[in-house]
Amino acid sequence: MTIQFDKDVLEFVNAKVAGVALAANFDLAFNGDPGAGELKITEHSTVDPLPSAGGVIAEIEFHVTGSYGATSSLTFSAMSINEGAIPATLDPGLFTVDCAGALDGTACDA
């Protein structure tokens, strides 16, 4: 799958297998340039197939670089699950910076 985001609001940090993909022994590889605004994720398993029921397959971590009120579309594209055997629904998202924490990483109170 490919995910596009606003590089002025979010910086890609990491991606890992989660949920139903973790339970099915999947591995994950990613190609993400922190400054590019695009992330490509591939997951696969040589052991167990992904169940046809829905669920979480990955967790993606971003560092928020935008200021309060900034937004970033999260556009998912180029998705194929089990070589197209399981239909994929690509629902875009919108991330909004709703508070500004301290530079040392502590949470904000807003």
N, CA, C and O atoms as a printed pandas DataFrame, in Angstrom:
     atom_number atom_name residue_name chain_id  residue_number  x_coord  y_coord  z_coord
0              1         N          MET        A               1    0.845   -1.171    0.000
1              2        CA          MET        A               1    0.000    0.000    0.000
2              3         C          MET        A               1    0.885    1.227    0.000
3              4         O          MET        A               1    2.020    1.192    0.476
4              5         N          THR        A               2    0.367    2.289   -0.527
5              6        CA          THR        A               2    1.064    3.574   -0.543
6              7         C          THR        A               2    0.220    4.589    0.218
7              8         O          THR        A               2   -0.999    4.647    0.059
8              9         N          ILE        A               3    0.884    5.385    1.044
9             10        CA          ILE        A               3    0.202    6.412    1.833
10            11         C          ILE        A               3    0.891    7.745    1.576
11            12         O          ILE        A               3    2.108    7.862    1.722
12            13         N          GLN        A               4    0.105    8.752    1.191
13            14        CA          GLN        A               4    0.635   10.103    1.016
14            15         C          GLN        A               4    0.147   10.979    2.170
15            16         O          GLN        A               4   -0.978   10.837    2.651
16            17         N          PHE        A               5    1.026   11.888    2.600
17            18        CA          PHE        A               5    0.698   12.800    3.698
18            19         C          PHE        A               5    1.469   14.097    3.488
19            20         O          PHE        A               5    2.404   14.152    2.688
20            21         N          ASP        A               6    1.072   15.133    4.208
21            22        CA          ASP        A               6    1.729   16.443    4.092
22            23         C          ASP        A               6    3.004   16.429    4.917
23            24         O          ASP        A               6    2.950   16.360    6.145
24            25         N          LYS        A               7    4.150   16.493    4.252
25            26        CA          LYS        A               7    5.451   16.423    4.916
26            27         C          LYS        A               7    5.722   17.644    5.797
27            28         O          LYS        A               7    6.645   17.615    6.611
28            29         N          ASP        A               8    4.942   18.709    5.654
29            30        CA          ASP        A               8    5.111   19.884    6.503
30            31         C          ASP        A               8    4.340   19.756    7.816
31            32         O          ASP        A               8    4.489   20.588    8.711
32            33         N          VAL        A               9    3.507   18.701    7.931
33            34        CA          VAL        A               9    2.705   18.486    9.133
34            35         C          VAL        A               9    3.124   17.201    9.850
35            36         O          VAL        A               9    3.141   17.145   11.079
36            37         N          LEU        A              10    3.462   16.173    9.072
37            38        CA          LEU        A              10    3.825   14.871    9.639
38            39         C          LEU        A              10    5.157   14.394    9.080
39            40         O          LEU        A              10    5.472   14.625    7.912
40            41         N          GLU        A              11    5.934   13.729    9.922
41            42        CA          GLU        A              11    7.185   13.111    9.503
42            43         C          GLU        A              11    7.110   11.630    9.846
43            44         O          GLU        A              11    6.924   11.274   11.009
44            45         N          PHE        A              12    7.253   10.759    8.841
45            46        CA          PHE        A              12    7.198    9.318    9.079
46            47         C          PHE        A              12    8.334    8.892    9.998
47            48         O          PHE        A              12    9.474    9.322    9.826
48            49         N          VAL        A              13    8.015    8.031   10.989
49            50        CA          VAL        A              13    9.003    7.527   11.934
50            51         C          VAL        A              13    9.193    6.016   11.784
51            52         O          VAL        A              13   10.320    5.546   11.627
52            53         N          ASN        A              14    8.084    5.245   11.832
53            54        CA          ASN        A              14    8.200    3.791   11.822
54            55         C          ASN        A              14    6.864    3.151   11.449
55            56         O          ASN        A              14    5.810    3.780   11.543
56            57         N          ALA        A              15    6.927    1.901   11.029
57            58        CA          ALA        A              15    5.727    1.098   10.764
58            59         C          ALA        A              15    5.997   -0.303   11.270
59            60         O          ALA        A              15    7.119   -0.801   11.179
60            61         N          LYS        A              16    4.949   -0.948   11.814
61            62        CA          LYS        A              16    5.108   -2.308   12.298
62            63         C          LYS        A              16    3.822   -3.099   12.096
63            64         O          LYS        A              16    2.733   -2.532   12.004
64            65         N          VAL        A              17    3.968   -4.422   12.030
65            66        CA          VAL        A              17    2.836   -5.333   11.887
66            67         C          VAL        A              17    1.987   -5.254   13.154
67            68         O          VAL        A              17    2.519   -5.120   14.256
68            69         N          ALA        A              18    0.665   -5.337   12.992
69            70        CA          ALA        A              18   -0.241   -5.271   14.138
70            71         C          ALA        A              18   -1.510   -6.067   13.848
71            72         O          ALA        A              18   -1.743   -6.495   12.717
72            73         N          GLY        A              19   -2.315   -6.256   14.867
73            74        CA          GLY        A              19   -3.643   -6.842   14.738
74            75         C          GLY        A              19   -3.686   -8.201   14.058
75            76         O          GLY        A              19   -2.908   -9.095   14.389
76            77         N          VAL        A              20   -4.609   -8.351   13.095
77            78        CA          VAL        A              20   -4.813   -9.642   12.432
78            79         C          VAL        A              20   -3.576  -10.083   11.655
79            80         O          VAL        A              20   -3.334  -11.284   11.529
80            81         N          ALA        A              21   -2.798   -9.154   11.136
81            82        CA          ALA        A              21   -1.576   -9.511   10.405
82            83         C          ALA        A              21   -0.508  -10.037   11.363
83            84         O          ALA        A              21    0.246  -10.943   11.008
84            85         N          LEU        A              22   -0.438   -9.488   12.552
85            86        CA          LEU        A              22    0.509   -9.974   13.557
86            87         C          LEU        A              22    0.122  -11.393   13.991
87            88         O          LEU        A              22    0.980  -12.264   14.132
88            89         N          ALA        A              23   -1.183  -11.613   14.200
89            90        CA          ALA        A              23   -1.670  -12.938   14.595
90            91         C          ALA        A              23   -1.434  -13.978   13.503
91            92         O          ALA        A              23   -1.331  -15.170   13.793
92            93         N          ALA        A              24   -1.346  -13.530   12.239
93            94        CA          ALA        A              24   -1.135  -14.443   11.108
94            95         C          ALA        A              24    0.345  -14.531   10.719
95            96         O          ALA        A              24    0.675  -14.991    9.626
96            97         N          ASN        A              25    1.230  -14.093   11.610
97            98        CA          ASN        A              25    2.684  -14.204   11.400
98            99         C          ASN        A              25    3.199  -13.440   10.178
99           100         O          ASN        A              25    4.083  -13.927    9.473
100          101         N          PHE        A              26    2.663  -12.271    9.928
101          102        CA          PHE        A              26    3.110  -11.476    8.794
102          103         C          PHE        A              26    4.397  -10.727    9.126
103          104         O          PHE        A              26    4.673  -10.429   10.288
104          105         N          ASP        A              27    5.168  -10.432    8.105
105          106        CA          ASP        A              27    6.327   -9.557    8.184
106          107         C          ASP        A              27    5.986   -8.270    7.461
107          108         O          ASP        A              27    5.088   -8.249    6.620
108          109         N          LEU        A              28    6.690   -7.199    7.778
109          110        CA          LEU        A              28    6.430   -5.906    7.158
110          111         C          LEU        A              28    7.733   -5.280    6.701
111          112         O          LEU        A              28    8.741   -5.324    7.407
112          113         N          ALA        A              29    7.704   -4.705    5.527
113          114        CA          ALA        A              29    8.817   -3.901    5.028
114          115         C          ALA        A              29    8.238   -2.559    4.610
115          116         O          ALA        A              29    7.108   -2.487    4.127
116          117         N          PHE        A              30    9.017   -1.492    4.797
117          118        CA          PHE        A              30    8.534   -0.176    4.385
118          119         C          PHE        A              30    9.643    0.597    3.724
119          120         O          PHE        A              30   10.831    0.358    3.943
120          121         N          ASN        A              31    9.213    1.533    2.907
121          122        CA          ASN        A              31   10.122    2.450    2.242
122          123         C          ASN        A              31    9.531    3.826    2.456
123          124         O          ASN        A              31    8.574    4.212    1.786
124          125         N          GLY        A              32   10.096    4.555    3.380
125          126        CA          GLY        A              32    9.572    5.872    3.685
126          127         C          GLY        A              32   10.684    6.867    3.915
127          128         O          GLY        A              32   11.495    6.701    4.827
128          129         N          ASP        A              33   10.727    7.881    3.111
129          130        CA          ASP        A              33   11.676    8.963    3.286
130          131         C          ASP        A              33   10.999    9.996    4.171
131          132         O          ASP        A              33    9.973   10.551    3.776
132          133         N          PRO        A              34   11.539   10.276    5.360
133          134        CA          PRO        A              34   10.870   11.198    6.278
134          135         C          PRO        A              34   10.478   12.535    5.656
135          136         O          PRO        A              34    9.481   13.127    6.070
136          137         N          GLY        A              35   11.228   13.020    4.682
137          138        CA          GLY        A              35   10.909   14.307    4.098
138          139         C          GLY        A              35   10.125   14.246    2.805
139          140         O          GLY        A              35    9.880   15.286    2.193
140          141         N          ALA        A              36    9.718   13.049    2.363
141          142        CA          ALA        A              36    9.095   12.913    1.052
142          143         C          ALA        A              36    7.576   13.034    1.069
143          144         O          ALA        A              36    6.991   13.393    0.047
144          145         N          GLY        A              37    6.924   12.752    2.176
145          146        CA          GLY        A              37    5.470   12.808    2.221
146          147         C          GLY        A              37    4.806   11.597    1.612
147          148         O          GLY        A              37    3.626   11.650    1.265
148          149         N          GLU        A              38    5.551   10.486    1.473
149          150        CA          GLU        A              38    4.985    9.254    0.936
150          151         C          GLU        A              38    5.630    8.056    1.612
151          152         O          GLU        A              38    6.829    8.052    1.888
152          153         N          LEU        A              39    4.823    7.045    1.874
153          154        CA          LEU        A              39    5.268    5.828    2.526
154          155         C          LEU        A              39    4.715    4.638    1.761
155          156         O          LEU        A              39    3.537    4.619    1.404
156          157         N          LYS        A              40    5.558    3.647    1.508
157          158        CA          LYS        A              40    5.122    2.400    0.869
158          159         C          LYS        A              40    5.344    1.264    1.863
159          160         O          LYS        A              40    6.428    1.112    2.426
160          161         N          ILE        A              41    4.283    0.464    2.066
161          162        CA          ILE        A              41    4.324   -0.644    3.007
162          163         C          ILE        A              41    3.978   -1.932    2.270
163          164         O          ILE        A              41    3.038   -1.978    1.476
164          165         N          THR        A              42    4.757   -2.979    2.549
165          166        CA          THR        A              42    4.479   -4.311    2.035
166          167         C          THR        A              42    4.452   -5.264    3.216
167          168         O          THR        A              42    5.354   -5.252    4.054
168          169         N          GLU        A              43    3.410   -6.094    3.281
169          170        CA          GLU        A              43    3.331   -7.122    4.310
170          171         C          GLU        A              43    3.153   -8.467    3.624
171          172         O          GLU        A              43    2.496   -8.572    2.588
172          173         N          HIS        A              44    3.757   -9.502    4.225
173          174        CA          HIS        A              44    3.615  -10.836    3.645
174          175         C          HIS        A              44    3.840  -11.899    4.718
175          176         O          HIS        A              44    4.436  -11.646    5.764
176          177         N          SER        A              45    3.343  -13.089    4.421
177          178        CA          SER        A              45    3.565  -14.235    5.287
178          179         C          SER        A              45    3.730  -15.471    4.423
179          180         O          SER        A              45    3.002  -15.660    3.449
180          181         N          THR        A              46    4.679  -16.302    4.780
181          182        CA          THR        A              46    4.837  -17.583    4.097
182          183         C          THR        A              46    4.178  -18.696    4.895
183          184         O          THR        A              46    4.221  -19.860    4.498
184          185         N          VAL        A              47    3.563  -18.339    6.028
185          186        CA          VAL        A              47    2.972  -19.337    6.917
186          187         C          VAL        A              47    1.446  -19.302    6.866
187          188         O          VAL        A              47    0.818  -20.262    6.420
188          189         N          ASP        A              48    0.859  -18.219    7.313
189          190        CA          ASP        A              48   -0.594  -18.134    7.462
190          191         C          ASP        A              48   -1.182  -17.085    6.531
191          192         O          ASP        A              48   -0.580  -16.030    6.331
192          193         N          PRO        A              49   -2.359  -17.362    5.956
193          194        CA          PRO        A              49   -3.023  -16.326    5.138
194          195         C          PRO        A              49   -3.689  -15.288    6.036
195          196         O          PRO        A              49   -4.006  -15.562    7.193
196          197         N          LEU        A              50   -3.892  -14.114    5.495
197          198        CA          LEU        A              50   -4.617  -13.070    6.216
198          199         C          LEU        A              50   -6.092  -13.443    6.218
199          200         O          LEU        A              50   -6.635  -13.778    5.166
200          201         N          PRO        A              51   -6.747  -13.397    7.358
201          202        CA          PRO        A              51   -8.175  -13.739    7.380
202          203         C          PRO        A              51   -8.981  -12.747    6.540
203          204         O          PRO        A              51   -8.593  -11.588    6.392
204          205         N          SER        A              52  -10.090  -13.208    6.001
205          206        CA          SER        A              52  -10.900  -12.336    5.148
206          207         C          SER        A              52  -11.699  -11.321    5.952
207          208         O          SER        A              52  -12.210  -10.355    5.386
208          209         N          ALA        A              53  -11.818  -11.523    7.269
209          210        CA          ALA        A              53  -12.509  -10.537    8.113
210          211         C          ALA        A              53  -11.623   -9.307    8.268
211          212         O          ALA        A              53  -10.399   -9.408    8.177
212          213         N          GLY        A              54  -12.222   -8.169    8.497
213          214        CA          GLY        A              54  -11.475   -6.924    8.640
214          215         C          GLY        A              54  -10.660   -6.868    9.917
215          216         O          GLY        A              54  -10.795   -7.713   10.802
216          217         N          GLY        A              55   -9.825   -5.869    9.990
217          218        CA          GLY        A              55   -9.036   -5.665   11.190
218          219         C          GLY        A              55   -7.802   -4.848   10.906
219          220         O          GLY        A              55   -7.515   -4.511    9.757
220          221         N          VAL        A              56   -7.080   -4.534   11.947
221          222        CA          VAL        A              56   -5.844   -3.766   11.856
222          223         C          VAL        A              56   -4.756   -4.656   11.267
223          224         O          VAL        A              56   -4.643   -5.826   11.634
224          225         N          ILE        A              57   -3.944   -4.098   10.343
225          226        CA          ILE        A              57   -2.837   -4.863    9.766
226          227         C          ILE        A              57   -1.478   -4.201   10.035
227          228         O          ILE        A              57   -0.440   -4.850    9.912
228          229         N          ALA        A              58   -1.483   -2.919   10.400
229          230        CA          ALA        A              58   -0.221   -2.222   10.644
230          231         C          ALA        A              58   -0.464   -1.019   11.546
231          232         O          ALA        A              58   -1.557   -0.456   11.590
232          233         N          GLU        A              59    0.588   -0.648   12.260
233          234        CA          GLU        A              59    0.585    0.598   13.019
234          235         C          GLU        A              59    1.669    1.484   12.437
235          236         O          GLU        A              59    2.806    1.050   12.252
236          237         N          ILE        A              60    1.317    2.718   12.153
237          238        CA          ILE        A              60    2.243    3.661   11.541
238          239         C          ILE        A              60    2.470    4.803   12.526
239          240         O          ILE        A              60    1.520    5.383   13.051
240          241         N          GLU        A              61    3.739    5.117   12.769
241          242        CA          GLU        A              61    4.087    6.169   13.715
242          243         C          GLU        A              61    4.619    7.390   12.963
243          244         O          GLU        A              61    5.507    7.281   12.117
244          245         N          PHE        A              62    4.060    8.539   13.289
245          246        CA          PHE        A              62    4.503    9.811   12.734
246          247         C          PHE        A              62    4.971   10.727   13.862
247          248         O          PHE        A              62    4.518   10.612   15.000
248          249         N          HIS        A              63    5.872   11.624   13.532
249          250        CA          HIS        A              63    6.253   12.728   14.410
250          251         C          HIS        A              63    5.503   13.946   13.882
251          252         O          HIS        A              63    5.575   14.256   12.693
252          253         N          VAL        A              64    4.785   14.636   14.765
253          254        CA          VAL        A              64    4.016   15.812   14.348
254          255         C          VAL        A              64    4.957   17.009   14.277
255          256         O          VAL        A              64    5.561   17.399   15.277
256          257         N          THR        A              65    5.073   17.586   13.083
257          258        CA          THR        A              65    5.942   18.747   12.888
258          259         C          THR        A              65    5.148   20.013   12.610
259          260         O          THR        A              65    5.699   21.113   12.642
260          261         N          GLY        A              66    3.872   19.867   12.341
261          262        CA          GLY        A              66    3.030   21.025   12.053
262          263         C          GLY        A              66    2.626   21.759   13.315
263          264         O          GLY        A              66    2.691   21.206   14.414
264          265         N          SER        A              67    2.217   22.983   13.159
265          266        CA          SER        A              67    1.787   23.785   14.298
266          267         C          SER        A              67    0.297   23.591   14.562
267          268         O          SER        A              67   -0.417   22.994   13.756
268          269         N          TYR        A              68   -0.153   24.097   15.687
269          270        CA          TYR        A              68   -1.553   23.983   16.089
270          271         C          TYR        A              68   -2.484   24.388   14.952
271          272         O          TYR        A              68   -2.323   25.453   14.357
272          273         N          GLY        A              69   -3.461   23.531   14.655
273          274        CA          GLY        A              69   -4.455   23.810   13.615
274          275         C          GLY        A              69   -4.068   23.315   12.233
275          276         O          GLY        A              69   -4.918   23.274   11.344
276          277         N          ALA        A              70   -2.815   22.939   12.023
277          278        CA          ALA        A              70   -2.382   22.435   10.712
278          279         C          ALA        A              70   -3.044   21.090   10.436
279          280         O          ALA        A              70   -3.326   20.332   11.364
280          281         N          THR        A              71   -3.294   20.792    9.156
281          282        CA          THR        A              71   -3.927   19.531    8.783
282          283         C          THR        A              71   -3.110   18.810    7.710
283          284         O          THR        A              71   -2.348   19.419    6.959
284          285         N          SER        A              72   -3.295   17.511    7.670
285          286        CA          SER        A              72   -2.683   16.693    6.629
286          287         C          SER        A              72   -3.677   15.643    6.186
287          288         O          SER        A              72   -4.210   14.901    7.011
288          289         N          SER        A              73   -3.930   15.573    4.898
289          290        CA          SER        A              73   -4.704   14.459    4.354
290          291         C          SER        A              73   -3.860   13.206    4.475
291          292         O          SER        A              73   -2.635   13.270    4.375
292          293         N          LEU        A              74   -4.494   12.081    4.688
293          294        CA          LEU        A              74   -3.847   10.774    4.664
294          295         C          LEU        A              74   -4.514   10.004    3.528
295          296         O          LEU        A              74   -5.640    9.525    3.667
296          297         N          THR        A              75   -3.820    9.892    2.423
297          298        CA          THR        A              75   -4.389    9.279    1.223
298          299         C          THR        A              75   -3.775    7.900    1.026
299          300         O          THR        A              75   -2.561    7.770    0.873
300          301         N          PHE        A              76   -4.614    6.879    1.029
301          302        CA          PHE        A              76   -4.177    5.501    0.843
302          303         C          PHE        A              76   -4.449    5.095   -0.599
303          304         O          PHE        A              76   -5.546    5.314   -1.112
304          305         N          SER        A              77   -3.445    4.501   -1.257
305          306        CA          SER        A              77   -3.620    4.074   -2.644
306          307         C          SER        A              77   -2.806    2.820   -2.905
307          308         O          SER        A              77   -2.037    2.380   -2.051
308          309         N          ALA        A              78   -2.974    2.256   -4.066
309          310        CA          ALA        A              78   -2.206    1.095   -4.531
310          311         C          ALA        A              78   -2.266   -0.067   -3.545
311          312         O          ALA        A              78   -1.235   -0.662   -3.232
312          313         N          MET        A              79   -3.453   -0.398   -3.056
313          314        CA          MET        A              79   -3.619   -1.468   -2.072
314          315         C          MET        A              79   -4.026   -2.766   -2.749
315          316         O          MET        A              79   -4.912   -2.786   -3.603
316          317         N          SER        A              80   -3.369   -3.845   -2.357
317          318        CA          SER        A              80   -3.735   -5.181   -2.812
318          319         C          SER        A              80   -3.579   -6.123   -1.636
319          320         O          SER        A              80   -2.522   -6.155   -1.006
320          321         N          ILE        A              81   -4.622   -6.896   -1.327
321          322        CA          ILE        A              81   -4.578   -7.829   -0.206
322          323         C          ILE        A              81   -4.752   -9.247   -0.748
323          324         O          ILE        A              81   -5.694   -9.529   -1.488
324          325         N          ASN        A              82   -3.838  -10.126   -0.373
325          326        CA          ASN        A              82   -3.830  -11.515   -0.865
326          327         C          ASN        A              82   -3.950  -11.547   -2.381
327          328         O          ASN        A              82   -4.792  -12.250   -2.939
328          329         N          GLU        A              83   -3.083  -10.766   -3.041
329          330        CA          GLU        A              83   -3.045  -10.655   -4.505
330          331         C          GLU        A              83   -4.417  -10.329   -5.088
331          332         O          GLU        A              83   -4.762  -10.792   -6.175
332          333         N          GLY        A              84   -5.192   -9.535   -4.365
333          334        CA          GLY        A              84   -6.500   -9.097   -4.826
334          335         C          GLY        A              84   -7.643  -10.019   -4.442
335          336         O          GLY        A              84   -8.793   -9.740   -4.782
336          337         N          ALA        A              85   -7.357  -11.123   -3.736
337          338        CA          ALA        A              85   -8.402  -12.072   -3.347
338          339         C          ALA        A              85   -9.328  -11.495   -2.270
339          340         O          ALA        A              85  -10.489  -11.891   -2.170
340          341         N          ILE        A              86   -8.815  -10.566   -1.472
341          342        CA          ILE        A              86   -9.634   -9.901   -0.455
342          343         C          ILE        A              86   -9.803   -8.447   -0.890
343          344         O          ILE        A              86   -8.818   -7.728   -1.060
344          345         N          PRO        A              87  -11.054   -8.014   -1.071
345          346        CA          PRO        A              87  -11.261   -6.623   -1.499
346          347         C          PRO        A              87  -10.751   -5.624   -0.460
347          348         O          PRO        A              87  -10.847   -5.859    0.745
348          349         N          ALA        A              88  -10.215   -4.521   -0.940
349          350        CA          ALA        A              88   -9.710   -3.467   -0.062
350          351         C          ALA        A              88  -10.526   -2.197   -0.277
351          352         O          ALA        A              88  -10.835   -1.823   -1.408
352          353         N          THR        A              89  -10.863   -1.554    0.813
353          354        CA          THR        A              89  -11.545   -0.261    0.756
354          355         C          THR        A              89  -10.551    0.786    1.224
355          356         O          THR        A              89  -10.019    0.697    2.330
356          357         N          LEU        A              90  -10.303    1.768    0.389
357          358        CA          LEU        A              90   -9.331    2.808    0.696
358          359         C          LEU        A              90  -10.057    4.074    1.123
359          360         O          LEU        A              90  -10.536    4.841    0.287
360          361         N          ASP        A              91  -10.134    4.286    2.430
361          362        CA          ASP        A              91  -10.803    5.465    2.973
362          363         C          ASP        A              91   -9.750    6.482    3.385
363          364         O          ASP        A              91   -8.919    6.197    4.247
364          365         N          PRO        A              92   -9.776    7.666    2.779
365          366        CA          PRO        A              92   -8.806    8.693    3.160
366          367         C          PRO        A              92   -9.090    9.201    4.569
367          368         O          PRO        A              92  -10.197    9.058    5.088
368          369         N          GLY        A              93   -8.083    9.786    5.165
369          370        CA          GLY        A              93   -8.232   10.349    6.494
370          371         C          GLY        A              93   -7.735   11.781    6.517
371          372         O          GLY        A              93   -7.142   12.261    5.551
372          373         N          LEU        A              94   -7.979   12.454    7.618
373          374        CA          LEU        A              94   -7.500   13.813    7.810
374          375         C          LEU        A              94   -6.962   13.915    9.229
375          376         O          LEU        A              94   -7.681   13.651   10.192
376          377         N          PHE        A              95   -5.697   14.298    9.356
377          378        CA          PHE        A              95   -5.071   14.500   10.652
378          379         C          PHE        A              95   -5.013   15.989   10.924
379          380         O          PHE        A              95   -4.605   16.766   10.061
380          381         N          THR        A              96   -5.424   16.396   12.132
381          382        CA          THR        A              96   -5.373   17.799   12.540
382          383         C          THR        A              96   -4.564   17.917   13.822
383          384         O          THR        A              96   -4.798   17.182   14.781
384          385         N          VAL        A              97   -3.613   18.841   13.835
385          386        CA          VAL        A              97   -2.840   19.107   15.053
386          387         C          VAL        A              97   -3.763   19.886   15.974
387          388         O          VAL        A              97   -4.092   21.041   15.705
388          389         N          ASP        A              98   -4.185   19.239   17.076
389          390        CA          ASP        A              98   -5.159   19.904   17.941
390          391         C          ASP        A              98   -4.555   20.457   19.227
391          392         O          ASP        A              98   -5.264   21.066   20.028
392          393         N          CYS        A              99   -3.272   20.258   19.432
393          394        CA          CYS        A              99   -2.576   20.915   20.536
394          395         C          CYS        A              99   -1.087   20.864   20.263
395          396         O          CYS        A              99   -0.626   20.052   19.462
396          397         N          ALA        A             100   -0.359   21.700   20.904
397          398        CA          ALA        A             100    1.088   21.744   20.701
398          399         C          ALA        A             100    1.772   21.346   21.995
399          400         O          ALA        A             100    1.674   22.053   22.998
400          401         N          GLY        A             101    2.474   20.202   21.976
401          402        CA          GLY        A             101    3.200   19.737   23.160
402          403         C          GLY        A             101    4.563   20.395   23.241
403          404         O          GLY        A             101    4.980   21.115   22.334
404          405         N          ALA        A             102    5.235   20.142   24.320
405          406        CA          ALA        A             102    6.570   20.692   24.512
406          407         C          ALA        A             102    7.559   19.980   23.597
407          408         O          ALA        A             102    7.335   18.834   23.209
408          409         N          LEU        A             103    8.646   20.653   23.254
409          410        CA          LEU        A             103    9.649   20.089   22.370
410          411         C          LEU        A             103   10.300   18.840   22.959
411          412         O          LEU        A             103   10.845   18.034   22.204
412          413         N          ASP        A             104   10.263   18.649   24.273
413          414        CA          ASP        A             104   10.859   17.467   24.874
414          415         C          ASP        A             104    9.974   16.235   24.767
415          416         O          ASP        A             104   10.341   15.172   25.270
416          417         N          GLY        A             105    8.808   16.352   24.119
417          418        CA          GLY        A             105    7.929   15.213   23.896
418          419         C          GLY        A             105    6.831   15.050   24.917
419          420         O          GLY        A             105    6.024   14.131   24.781
420          421         N          THR        A             106    6.753   15.894   25.937
421          422        CA          THR        A             106    5.672   15.778   26.913
422          423         C          THR        A             106    4.363   16.190   26.271
423          424         O          THR        A             106    4.328   17.034   25.376
424          425         N          ALA        A             107    3.307   15.591   26.736
425          426        CA          ALA        A             107    1.975   15.856   26.175
426          427         C          ALA        A             107    1.499   17.252   26.526
427          428         O          ALA        A             107    1.955   17.855   27.498
428          429         N          CYS        A             108    0.572   17.759   25.719
429          430        CA          CYS        A             108   -0.001   19.078   25.990
430          431         C          CYS        A             108   -1.275   18.926   26.801
431          432         O          CYS        A             108   -1.807   17.823   26.925
432          433         N          ASP        A             109   -1.754   19.998   27.338
433          434        CA          ASP        A             109   -2.949   19.983   28.175
434          435         C          ASP        A             109   -4.196   20.474   27.459
435          436         O          ASP        A             109   -5.272   20.502   28.056
436          437         N          ALA        A             110   -4.076   20.866   26.179
437          438        CA          ALA        A             110   -5.214   21.463   25.472
438          439         C          ALA        A             110   -6.289   20.448   25.176
439          440         O          ALA        A             110   -7.314   20.788   24.586
